[in-house]
Amino acid sequence: MATATLERVACPVGHIDDAASLARVLAALGELHGPEYRFDVTRWQGESLLAGLPDRVRTCFVVQASDATVAGEAGERIRGLPPGGPYATGEN
């Protein structure tokens, strides 16, 4: 049986109210996935349009939503945590 040794790495965590911690999380995601990916964390109240770049695949992860409707354009991927998710996409 083959075994592998994995290197331990620090995994930054952040909070929406702590800009410095979110910057560390976003930097780590960029390092892991490379320059062809873009990451962002945002908060909003009321209605909001989450617009992506043309000809790019966009995936949204909704962490928390209170009394909100979540919708997207056809083909967009929107994921959320229970009890509200997974959310429907614009294809439904």
Biopython code that builds the backbone (N, CA, C, O; Angstrom):
import numpy as np
from Bio.PDB.StructureBuilder import StructureBuilder

atoms = [
    (1, "MET", "N", (0.844, -1.178, 0.000)),
    (1, "MET", "CA", (0.000, 0.000, 0.000)),
    (1, "MET", "C", (0.888, 1.241, 0.000)),
    (1, "MET", "O", (1.789, 1.372, 0.829)),
    (2, "ALA", "N", (0.626, 2.142, -0.933)),
    (2, "ALA", "CA", (1.400, 3.376, -1.033)),
    (2, "ALA", "C", (0.883, 4.396, -0.030)),
    (2, "ALA", "O", (-0.316, 4.468, 0.242)),
    (3, "THR", "N", (1.794, 5.174, 0.508)),
    (3, "THR", "CA", (1.411, 6.244, 1.421)),
    (3, "THR", "C", (1.975, 7.555, 0.895)),
    (3, "THR", "O", (2.944, 7.579, 0.136)),
    (4, "ALA", "N", (1.355, 8.621, 1.311)),
    (4, "ALA", "CA", (1.810, 9.948, 0.904)),
    (4, "ALA", "C", (1.906, 10.831, 2.131)),
    (4, "ALA", "O", (1.121, 10.702, 3.070)),
    (5, "THR", "N", (2.864, 11.720, 2.112)),
    (5, "THR", "CA", (2.999, 12.709, 3.172)),
    (5, "THR", "C", (2.550, 14.049, 2.617)),
    (5, "THR", "O", (3.082, 14.529, 1.616)),
    (6, "LEU", "N", (1.593, 14.634, 3.259)),
    (6, "LEU", "CA", (1.093, 15.929, 2.818)),
    (6, "LEU", "C", (1.697, 17.040, 3.655)),
    (6, "LEU", "O", (1.840, 16.917, 4.871)),
    (7, "GLU", "N", (2.044, 18.108, 2.996)),
    (7, "GLU", "CA", (2.577, 19.268, 3.692)),
    (7, "GLU", "C", (1.436, 19.986, 4.400)),
    (7, "GLU", "O", (0.369, 20.182, 3.819)),
    (8, "ARG", "N", (1.652, 20.372, 5.630)),
    (8, "ARG", "CA", (0.658, 21.157, 6.359)),
    (8, "ARG", "C", (0.819, 22.623, 5.987)),
    (8, "ARG", "O", (1.925, 23.161, 5.941)),
    (9, "VAL", "N", (-0.305, 23.242, 5.728)),
    (9, "VAL", "CA", (-0.294, 24.669, 5.396)),
    (9, "VAL", "C", (-1.326, 25.380, 6.243)),
    (9, "VAL", "O", (-2.325, 24.792, 6.658)),
    (10, "ALA", "N", (-1.076, 26.642, 6.492)),
    (10, "ALA", "CA", (-2.038, 27.454, 7.234)),
    (10, "ALA", "C", (-3.185, 27.831, 6.296)),
    (10, "ALA", "O", (-2.959, 28.189, 5.140)),
    (11, "CYS", "N", (-4.382, 27.749, 6.788)),
    (11, "CYS", "CA", (-5.568, 28.107, 6.010)),
    (11, "CYS", "C", (-6.206, 29.325, 6.661)),
    (11, "CYS", "O", (-6.784, 29.215, 7.743)),
    (12, "PRO", "N", (-6.110, 30.481, 6.020)),
    (12, "PRO", "CA", (-6.671, 31.681, 6.640)),
    (12, "PRO", "C", (-8.197, 31.628, 6.699)),
    (12, "PRO", "O", (-8.843, 31.038, 5.833)),
    (13, "VAL", "N", (-8.745, 32.235, 7.703)),
    (13, "VAL", "CA", (-10.194, 32.381, 7.834)),
    (13, "VAL", "C", (-10.495, 33.869, 7.970)),
    (13, "VAL", "O", (-9.637, 34.651, 8.378)),
    (14, "GLY", "N", (-11.705, 34.247, 7.627)),
    (14, "GLY", "CA", (-12.053, 35.656, 7.690)),
    (14, "GLY", "C", (-13.477, 35.862, 8.160)),
    (14, "GLY", "O", (-14.275, 34.929, 8.247)),
    (15, "HIS", "N", (-13.762, 37.106, 8.458)),
    (15, "HIS", "CA", (-15.111, 37.513, 8.851)),
    (15, "HIS", "C", (-15.482, 38.731, 8.026)),
    (15, "HIS", "O", (-14.641, 39.590, 7.761)),
    (16, "ILE", "N", (-16.739, 38.805, 7.623)),
    (16, "ILE", "CA", (-17.194, 39.881, 6.739)),
    (16, "ILE", "C", (-16.930, 41.268, 7.325)),
    (16, "ILE", "O", (-16.791, 42.235, 6.576)),
    (17, "ASP", "N", (-16.860, 41.377, 8.645)),
    (17, "ASP", "CA", (-16.612, 42.672, 9.287)),
    (17, "ASP", "C", (-15.132, 42.967, 9.506)),
    (17, "ASP", "O", (-14.788, 43.993, 10.093)),
    (18, "ASP", "N", (-14.251, 42.080, 9.041)),
    (18, "ASP", "CA", (-12.813, 42.238, 9.244)),
    (18, "ASP", "C", (-12.113, 42.249, 7.876)),
    (18, "ASP", "O", (-11.761, 41.199, 7.338)),
    (19, "ALA", "N", (-11.922, 43.437, 7.336)),
    (19, "ALA", "CA", (-11.363, 43.582, 5.989)),
    (19, "ALA", "C", (-9.987, 42.937, 5.845)),
    (19, "ALA", "O", (-9.694, 42.341, 4.808)),
    (20, "ALA", "N", (-9.146, 43.044, 6.859)),
    (20, "ALA", "CA", (-7.799, 42.469, 6.781)),
    (20, "ALA", "C", (-7.858, 40.944, 6.687)),
    (20, "ALA", "O", (-7.108, 40.338, 5.922)),
    (21, "SER", "N", (-8.748, 40.326, 7.463)),
    (21, "SER", "CA", (-8.851, 38.865, 7.410)),
    (21, "SER", "C", (-9.403, 38.406, 6.061)),
    (21, "SER", "O", (-8.972, 37.378, 5.539)),
    (22, "LEU", "N", (-10.344, 39.150, 5.493)),
    (22, "LEU", "CA", (-10.875, 38.801, 4.171)),
    (22, "LEU", "C", (-9.808, 38.955, 3.095)),
    (22, "LEU", "O", (-9.757, 38.161, 2.156)),
    (23, "ALA", "N", (-8.963, 39.960, 3.222)),
    (23, "ALA", "CA", (-7.872, 40.145, 2.258)),
    (23, "ALA", "C", (-6.945, 38.939, 2.279)),
    (23, "ALA", "O", (-6.474, 38.510, 1.225)),
    (24, "ARG", "N", (-6.670, 38.378, 3.463)),
    (24, "ARG", "CA", (-5.821, 37.182, 3.566)),
    (24, "ARG", "C", (-6.494, 35.974, 2.915)),
    (24, "ARG", "O", (-5.834, 35.194, 2.229)),
    (25, "VAL", "N", (-7.797, 35.817, 3.124)),
    (25, "VAL", "CA", (-8.532, 34.709, 2.511)),
    (25, "VAL", "C", (-8.503, 34.834, 0.985)),
    (25, "VAL", "O", (-8.228, 33.859, 0.286)),
    (26, "LEU", "N", (-8.785, 36.026, 0.472)),
    (26, "LEU", "CA", (-8.801, 36.237, -0.968)),
    (26, "LEU", "C", (-7.413, 36.030, -1.578)),
    (26, "LEU", "O", (-7.296, 35.479, -2.673)),
    (27, "ALA", "N", (-6.375, 36.461, -0.889)),
    (27, "ALA", "CA", (-5.002, 36.255, -1.377)),
    (27, "ALA", "C", (-4.674, 34.762, -1.440)),
    (27, "ALA", "O", (-4.059, 34.300, -2.401)),
    (28, "ALA", "N", (-5.083, 34.014, -0.421)),
    (28, "ALA", "CA", (-4.829, 32.567, -0.407)),
    (28, "ALA", "C", (-5.575, 31.872, -1.546)),
    (28, "ALA", "O", (-5.019, 30.989, -2.198)),
    (29, "LEU", "N", (-6.823, 32.259, -1.790)),
    (29, "LEU", "CA", (-7.576, 31.673, -2.898)),
    (29, "LEU", "C", (-6.897, 31.963, -4.233)),
    (29, "LEU", "O", (-6.828, 31.092, -5.100)),
    (30, "GLY", "N", (-6.400, 33.177, -4.396)),
    (30, "GLY", "CA", (-5.690, 33.537, -5.610)),
    (30, "GLY", "C", (-4.424, 32.719, -5.810)),
    (30, "GLY", "O", (-4.122, 32.300, -6.927)),
    (31, "GLU", "N", (-3.684, 32.491, -4.730)),
    (31, "GLU", "CA", (-2.469, 31.680, -4.813)),
    (31, "GLU", "C", (-2.782, 30.229, -5.148)),
    (31, "GLU", "O", (-2.065, 29.599, -5.925)),
    (32, "LEU", "N", (-3.840, 29.704, -4.571)),
    (32, "LEU", "CA", (-4.221, 28.311, -4.819)),
    (32, "LEU", "C", (-4.701, 28.078, -6.251)),
    (32, "LEU", "O", (-4.359, 27.067, -6.865)),
    (33, "HIS", "N", (-5.483, 29.002, -6.778)),
    (33, "HIS", "CA", (-6.152, 28.763, -8.052)),
    (33, "HIS", "C", (-5.509, 29.455, -9.243)),
    (33, "HIS", "O", (-5.765, 29.068, -10.383)),
    (34, "GLY", "N", (-4.687, 30.460, -9.014)),
    (34, "GLY", "CA", (-3.998, 31.129, -10.111)),
    (34, "GLY", "C", (-4.734, 32.340, -10.642)),
    (34, "GLY", "O", (-5.875, 32.605, -10.262)),
    (35, "PRO", "N", (-4.067, 33.079, -11.532)),
    (35, "PRO", "CA", (-4.584, 34.366, -12.000)),
    (35, "PRO", "C", (-5.810, 34.264, -12.903)),
    (35, "PRO", "O", (-6.485, 35.268, -13.130)),
    (36, "GLU", "N", (-6.114, 33.076, -13.424)),
    (36, "GLU", "CA", (-7.290, 32.963, -14.287)),
    (36, "GLU", "C", (-8.601, 32.965, -13.502)),
    (36, "GLU", "O", (-9.679, 33.016, -14.094)),
    (37, "TYR", "N", (-8.509, 32.910, -12.163)),
    (37, "TYR", "CA", (-9.690, 32.959, -11.307)),
    (37, "TYR", "C", (-9.739, 34.279, -10.558)),
    (37, "TYR", "O", (-8.699, 34.859, -10.245)),
    (38, "ARG", "N", (-10.940, 34.754, -10.271)),
    (38, "ARG", "CA", (-11.127, 35.982, -9.494)),
    (38, "ARG", "C", (-12.078, 35.682, -8.345)),
    (38, "ARG", "O", (-13.081, 34.993, -8.532)),
    (39, "PHE", "N", (-11.776, 36.185, -7.179)),
    (39, "PHE", "CA", (-12.582, 35.949, -5.985)),
    (39, "PHE", "C", (-12.976, 37.273, -5.364)),
    (39, "PHE", "O", (-12.241, 38.258, -5.439)),
    (40, "ASP", "N", (-14.151, 37.280, -4.749)),
    (40, "ASP", "CA", (-14.625, 38.486, -4.074)),
    (40, "ASP", "C", (-15.567, 38.071, -2.957)),
    (40, "ASP", "O", (-16.214, 37.026, -3.031)),
    (41, "VAL", "N", (-15.638, 38.881, -1.942)),
    (41, "VAL", "CA", (-16.568, 38.689, -0.835)),
    (41, "VAL", "C", (-17.322, 39.995, -0.682)),
    (41, "VAL", "O", (-16.718, 41.067, -0.656)),
    (42, "THR", "N", (-18.633, 39.907, -0.580)),
    (42, "THR", "CA", (-19.423, 41.127, -0.479)),
    (42, "THR", "C", (-20.636, 40.919, 0.422)),
    (42, "THR", "O", (-21.042, 39.791, 0.701)),
    (43, "ARG", "N", (-21.187, 42.010, 0.857)),
    (43, "ARG", "CA", (-22.406, 42.014, 1.671)),
    (43, "ARG", "C", (-23.319, 43.075, 1.085)),
    (43, "ARG", "O", (-22.859, 44.120, 0.625)),
    (44, "TRP", "N", (-24.611, 42.802, 1.103)),
    (44, "TRP", "CA", (-25.565, 43.786, 0.615)),
    (44, "TRP", "C", (-26.884, 43.644, 1.334)),
    (44, "TRP", "O", (-27.181, 42.612, 1.935)),
    (45, "GLN", "N", (-27.671, 44.708, 1.261)),
    (45, "GLN", "CA", (-29.034, 44.707, 1.776)),
    (45, "GLN", "C", (-29.955, 45.118, 0.645)),
    (45, "GLN", "O", (-29.577, 45.902, -0.225)),
    (46, "GLY", "N", (-31.163, 44.586, 0.664)),
    (46, "GLY", "CA", (-32.100, 44.908, -0.398)),
    (46, "GLY", "C", (-31.749, 44.170, -1.678)),
    (46, "GLY", "O", (-31.055, 43.154, -1.650)),
    (47, "GLU", "N", (-32.225, 44.682, -2.783)),
    (47, "GLU", "CA", (-32.007, 44.039, -4.076)),
    (47, "GLU", "C", (-30.616, 44.355, -4.599)),
    (47, "GLU", "O", (-30.131, 45.479, -4.462)),
    (48, "SER", "N", (-29.981, 43.364, -5.195)),
    (48, "SER", "CA", (-28.642, 43.556, -5.730)),
    (48, "SER", "C", (-28.470, 42.711, -6.975)),
    (48, "SER", "O", (-29.013, 41.609, -7.056)),
    (49, "LEU", "N", (-27.728, 43.208, -7.942)),
    (49, "LEU", "CA", (-27.392, 42.459, -9.141)),
    (49, "LEU", "C", (-25.931, 42.059, -9.043)),
    (49, "LEU", "O", (-25.049, 42.911, -8.936)),
    (50, "LEU", "N", (-25.682, 40.765, -9.079)),
    (50, "LEU", "CA", (-24.311, 40.252, -9.040)),
    (50, "LEU", "C", (-23.886, 39.981, -10.473)),
    (50, "LEU", "O", (-24.148, 38.904, -11.010)),
    (51, "ALA", "N", (-23.237, 40.945, -11.087)),
    (51, "ALA", "CA", (-22.882, 40.844, -12.502)),
    (51, "ALA", "C", (-21.503, 40.227, -12.670)),
    (51, "ALA", "O", (-20.564, 40.570, -11.952)),
    (52, "GLY", "N", (-21.392, 39.316, -13.621)),
    (52, "GLY", "CA", (-20.119, 38.671, -13.919)),
    (52, "GLY", "C", (-19.500, 39.230, -15.188)),
    (52, "GLY", "O", (-20.067, 40.104, -15.843)),
    (53, "LEU", "N", (-18.343, 38.717, -15.517)),
    (53, "LEU", "CA", (-17.657, 39.134, -16.732)),
    (53, "LEU", "C", (-18.201, 38.348, -17.923)),
    (53, "LEU", "O", (-18.532, 37.171, -17.778)),
    (54, "PRO", "N", (-18.298, 38.967, -19.082)),
    (54, "PRO", "CA", (-18.788, 38.254, -20.267)),
    (54, "PRO", "C", (-17.880, 37.072, -20.601)),
    (54, "PRO", "O", (-16.665, 37.138, -20.416)),
    (55, "ASP", "N", (-18.478, 36.000, -21.089)),
    (55, "ASP", "CA", (-17.740, 34.803, -21.531)),
    (55, "ASP", "C", (-16.933, 34.142, -20.423)),
    (55, "ASP", "O", (-15.941, 33.470, -20.704)),
    (56, "ARG", "N", (-17.333, 34.318, -19.190)),
    (56, "ARG", "CA", (-16.660, 33.675, -18.060)),
    (56, "ARG", "C", (-17.687, 32.889, -17.257)),
    (56, "ARG", "O", (-18.848, 33.291, -17.177)),
    (57, "VAL", "N", (-17.280, 31.790, -16.670)),
    (57, "VAL", "CA", (-18.145, 31.040, -15.771)),
    (57, "VAL", "C", (-18.058, 31.690, -14.402)),
    (57, "VAL", "O", (-16.970, 31.995, -13.915)),
    (58, "ARG", "N", (-19.206, 31.897, -13.791)),
    (58, "ARG", "CA", (-19.232, 32.526, -12.472)),
    (58, "ARG", "C", (-19.998, 31.622, -11.534)),
    (58, "ARG", "O", (-21.066, 31.118, -11.883)),
    (59, "THR", "N", (-19.464, 31.416, -10.350)),
    (59, "THR", "CA", (-20.144, 30.647, -9.317)),
    (59, "THR", "C", (-20.273, 31.530, -8.089)),
    (59, "THR", "O", (-19.286, 32.099, -7.622)),
    (60, "CYS", "N", (-21.484, 31.646, -7.565)),
    (60, "CYS", "CA", (-21.742, 32.439, -6.364)),
    (60, "CYS", "C", (-22.066, 31.497, -5.213)),
    (60, "CYS", "O", (-22.836, 30.551, -5.377)),
    (61, "PHE", "N", (-21.489, 31.752, -4.072)),
    (61, "PHE", "CA", (-21.798, 31.009, -2.854)),
    (61, "PHE", "C", (-22.470, 31.972, -1.892)),
    (61, "PHE", "O", (-21.847, 32.929, -1.432)),
    (62, "VAL", "N", (-23.713, 31.731, -1.590)),
    (62, "VAL", "CA", (-24.450, 32.571, -0.651)),
    (62, "VAL", "C", (-24.323, 31.928, 0.721)),
    (62, "VAL", "O", (-24.808, 30.818, 0.941)),
    (63, "VAL", "N", (-23.672, 32.626, 1.638)),
    (63, "VAL", "CA", (-23.426, 32.068, 2.973)),
    (63, "VAL", "C", (-24.613, 32.301, 3.880)),
    (63, "VAL", "O", (-24.981, 31.416, 4.652)),
    (64, "GLN", "N", (-25.218, 33.468, 3.805)),
    (64, "GLN", "CA", (-26.367, 33.761, 4.650)),
    (64, "GLN", "C", (-27.290, 34.713, 3.912)),
    (64, "GLN", "O", (-26.842, 35.688, 3.308)),
    (65, "ALA", "N", (-28.592, 34.422, 3.966)),
    (65, "ALA", "CA", (-29.581, 35.300, 3.351)),
    (65, "ALA", "C", (-30.812, 35.321, 4.238)),
    (65, "ALA", "O", (-31.345, 34.270, 4.595)),
    (66, "SER", "N", (-31.262, 36.512, 4.592)),
    (66, "SER", "CA", (-32.475, 36.662, 5.398)),
    (66, "SER", "C", (-33.553, 37.301, 4.558)),
    (66, "SER", "O", (-33.364, 38.390, 4.015)),
    (67, "ASP", "N", (-34.687, 36.627, 4.448)),
    (67, "ASP", "CA", (-35.826, 37.164, 3.699)),
    (67, "ASP", "C", (-35.404, 37.678, 2.328)),
    (67, "ASP", "O", (-35.797, 38.767, 1.910)),
    (68, "ALA", "N", (-34.604, 36.882, 1.641)),
    (68, "ALA", "CA", (-34.078, 37.318, 0.351)),
    (68, "ALA", "C", (-34.448, 36.325, -0.738)),
    (68, "ALA", "O", (-34.599, 35.130, -0.484)),
    (69, "THR", "N", (-34.592, 36.830, -1.940)),
    (69, "THR", "CA", (-34.748, 35.989, -3.114)),
    (69, "THR", "C", (-33.411, 35.978, -3.830)),
    (69, "THR", "O", (-32.823, 37.033, -4.071)),
    (70, "VAL", "N", (-32.932, 34.806, -4.168)),
    (70, "VAL", "CA", (-31.656, 34.678, -4.859)),
    (70, "VAL", "C", (-31.937, 34.128, -6.246)),
    (70, "VAL", "O", (-32.561, 33.076, -6.381)),
    (71, "ALA", "N", (-31.483, 34.828, -7.276)),
    (71, "ALA", "CA", (-31.700, 34.392, -8.650)),
    (71, "ALA", "C", (-30.469, 34.732, -9.470)),
    (71, "ALA", "O", (-29.663, 35.575, -9.076)),
    (72, "GLY", "N", (-30.328, 34.079, -10.598)),
    (72, "GLY", "CA", (-29.193, 34.351, -11.464)),
    (72, "GLY", "C", (-29.603, 34.239, -12.922)),
    (72, "GLY", "O", (-30.733, 33.868, -13.240)),
    (73, "GLU", "N", (-28.675, 34.563, -13.790)),
    (73, "GLU", "CA", (-28.882, 34.431, -15.224)),
    (73, "GLU", "C", (-28.797, 32.960, -15.611)),
    (73, "GLU", "O", (-28.257, 32.146, -14.861)),
    (74, "ALA", "N", (-29.328, 32.624, -16.773)),
    (74, "ALA", "CA", (-29.260, 31.245, -17.258)),
    (74, "ALA", "C", (-27.806, 30.785, -17.324)),
    (74, "ALA", "O", (-26.948, 31.476, -17.872)),
    (75, "GLY", "N", (-27.547, 29.624, -16.765)),
    (75, "GLY", "CA", (-26.199, 29.052, -16.781)),
    (75, "GLY", "C", (-25.337, 29.411, -15.596)),
    (75, "GLY", "O", (-24.286, 28.798, -15.411)),
    (76, "GLU", "N", (-25.730, 30.374, -14.786)),
    (76, "GLU", "CA", (-24.928, 30.742, -13.623)),
    (76, "GLU", "C", (-25.087, 29.702, -12.527)),
    (76, "GLU", "O", (-26.138, 29.075, -12.395)),
    (77, "ARG", "N", (-24.055, 29.532, -11.760)),
    (77, "ARG", "CA", (-24.070, 28.597, -10.647)),
    (77, "ARG", "C", (-24.200, 29.378, -9.352)),
    (77, "ARG", "O", (-23.376, 30.241, -9.050)),
    (78, "ILE", "N", (-25.226, 29.074, -8.600)),
    (78, "ILE", "CA", (-25.432, 29.732, -7.315)),
    (78, "ILE", "C", (-25.591, 28.640, -6.278)),
    (78, "ILE", "O", (-26.445, 27.766, -6.424)),
    (79, "ARG", "N", (-24.798, 28.677, -5.255)),
    (79, "ARG", "CA", (-24.844, 27.666, -4.208)),
    (79, "ARG", "C", (-25.058, 28.352, -2.870)),
    (79, "ARG", "O", (-24.596, 29.473, -2.658)),
    (80, "GLY", "N", (-25.752, 27.682, -1.977)),
    (80, "GLY", "CA", (-25.991, 28.233, -0.653)),
    (80, "GLY", "C", (-26.050, 27.131, 0.390)),
    (80, "GLY", "O", (-26.204, 25.954, 0.064)),
    (81, "LEU", "N", (-25.927, 27.522, 1.623)),
    (81, "LEU", "CA", (-25.998, 26.581, 2.727)),
    (81, "LEU", "C", (-27.450, 26.343, 3.116)),
    (81, "LEU", "O", (-28.265, 27.258, 3.000)),
    (82, "PRO", "N", (-27.799, 25.145, 3.573)),
    (82, "PRO", "CA", (-29.149, 24.928, 4.105)),
    (82, "PRO", "C", (-29.382, 25.868, 5.279)),
    (82, "PRO", "O", (-28.400, 26.264, 5.906)),
    (83, "PRO", "N", (-30.596, 26.251, 5.621)),
    (83, "PRO", "CA", (-31.848, 25.723, 5.060)),
    (83, "PRO", "C", (-32.269, 26.398, 3.769)),
    (83, "PRO", "O", (-33.193, 25.911, 3.117)),
    (84, "GLY", "N", (-31.646, 27.486, 3.367)),
    (84, "GLY", "CA", (-32.093, 28.195, 2.173)),
    (84, "GLY", "C", (-31.556, 27.638, 0.877)),
    (84, "GLY", "O", (-32.149, 27.893, -0.171)),
    (85, "GLY", "N", (-30.479, 26.899, 0.886)),
    (85, "GLY", "CA", (-29.871, 26.424, -0.358)),
    (85, "GLY", "C", (-30.006, 24.935, -0.488)),
    (85, "GLY", "O", (-30.520, 24.306, 0.438)),
    (86, "PRO", "N", (-29.587, 24.331, -1.558)),
    (86, "PRO", "CA", (-29.025, 25.038, -2.705)),
    (86, "PRO", "C", (-30.089, 25.868, -3.422)),
    (86, "PRO", "O", (-31.264, 25.503, -3.456)),
    (87, "TYR", "N", (-29.666, 26.958, -3.977)),
    (87, "TYR", "CA", (-30.576, 27.893, -4.591)),
    (87, "TYR", "C", (-30.804, 27.539, -6.050)),
    (87, "TYR", "O", (-29.992, 26.850, -6.668)),
    (88, "ALA", "N", (-31.906, 28.013, -6.591)),
    (88, "ALA", "CA", (-32.208, 27.820, -8.006)),
    (88, "ALA", "C", (-31.399, 28.799, -8.841)),
    (88, "ALA", "O", (-31.076, 29.896, -8.386)),
    (89, "THR", "N", (-31.077, 28.402, -10.052)),
    (89, "THR", "CA", (-30.392, 29.304, -10.978)),
    (89, "THR", "C", (-31.405, 29.886, -11.930)),
    (89, "THR", "O", (-32.581, 29.526, -11.881)),
    (90, "GLY", "N", (-30.969, 30.779, -12.795)),
    (90, "GLY", "CA", (-31.843, 31.389, -13.783)),
    (90, "GLY", "C", (-32.413, 30.399, -14.777)),
    (90, "GLY", "O", (-33.355, 30.722, -15.500)),
    (91, "GLU", "N", (-31.844, 29.170, -14.825)),
    (91, "GLU", "CA", (-32.351, 28.165, -15.765)),
    (91, "GLU", "C", (-33.664, 27.582, -15.302)),
    (91, "GLU", "O", (-34.386, 26.988, -16.102)),
    (92, "ASN", "N", (-34.002, 27.735, -14.009)),
    (92, "ASN", "CA", (-35.220, 27.125, -13.469)),
    (92, "ASN", "C", (-36.379, 28.085, -13.534)),
    (92, "ASN", "O", (-37.488, 27.743, -13.123)),
]
sb = StructureBuilder()
sb.init_structure("model")
sb.init_model(0)
sb.init_chain("A")
sb.init_seg("    ")
for serial, (resi, resn, name, xyz) in enumerate(atoms, 1):
    if name == "N":
        sb.init_residue(resn, " ", resi, " ")
    sb.init_atom(name, np.array(xyz, "f"), 0.0, 1.0, " ", f" {name:<3s}", serial, name[0])
structure = sb.get_structure()
